Amino acid sequence: MPDQDWLSEPRTRMSPVGVRVDAVPEQLTMLRALAETVTLMADFALDEVTDIRVALDEIATCLLSAAVPGSSIECEFGCDGDRMTVRVVGFSTVPKVIDQTGFGWHVLLTITDTLTVIETDTDGNGLGHPVMVEFSRRRGAADAG
C-alpha cells in the first residue's frame, strides 16, 4: 500500500496572485472567476470557495458602482497555510463607498474571519477617494465552531 502520510501534512504557503482590471462592471465576472480558481487551487472546500467569492463580489460591486472613470481595481489573493487573505484596492468618486450599516456588510461580517476597510475622505490629488478592503477566511472555520 502506498504511503498516504501526505494527505495529513500541513498545506504549504501559496505565492500571492493578483490582477488589475479596469474599474468597469464587465470585469466583475473576471474577479469572481479568479477568486474561485485561486481558492480551489489552494484546496479550500466548496463552501469556503463560495464565501470568498461572495465576499469579493460584494466588495467589488461597491467599488465598481462608484469607481473613478478610467481607473482600475487591484485584487490580490494570498494563502498562508489555512488562511486566504484577499485585498481589493480602488478609487471611488464618493467617500464612504463601503456601506458598513447595510445587509451586504452584515453578510461580509458573517462569511469572513477578518475584515478591514480603509477609506480616505479626501480626494487623493483629484484621482478619487482611495479605498482598500482586506478580508480573510480560514479553512475549516465553520467546522471549528
Secondary structure, DSSP 8 states (H G I E B T S, - for coil): ----GGGTS----EEEEEEEEESSGGGHHHHHHHHHHHHHHTT--HHHHHHHHHHHHHHHHHHHHTB-TT-EEEEEEEEETTEEEEEEEEEESSS--S-SSSHHHHHHHHH-SEEEEEE-SS-GGGS-EEEEEEEEEETTHHHH-
